[in-house]
């Protein structure tokens, strides 16, 4: 699933957030937590957002602002599955 969802669409982890993380992102973070796990991303969302906003994650280049904003929206709206 690509693109930014409409304002009235619930941002769910499986449909919108998990696909933001590539296989290489998951592999590089696996020793700390699993970026494809709802529970792990939910528990570490603040730290993930901080690293994304700082441009230090992922290690090969910053996410576009709209992707960071989508993750923030997921957090702000209750972290739907």
PyMOL commands that set and color helices and strands:
alter all, ss='L'
color gray80, all
select helices_A, chain A and resi 13-20+23-29+38-43+45-54+65-76
alter helices_A, ss='H'
color red, helices_A
deselect
rebuild
show_as cartoon
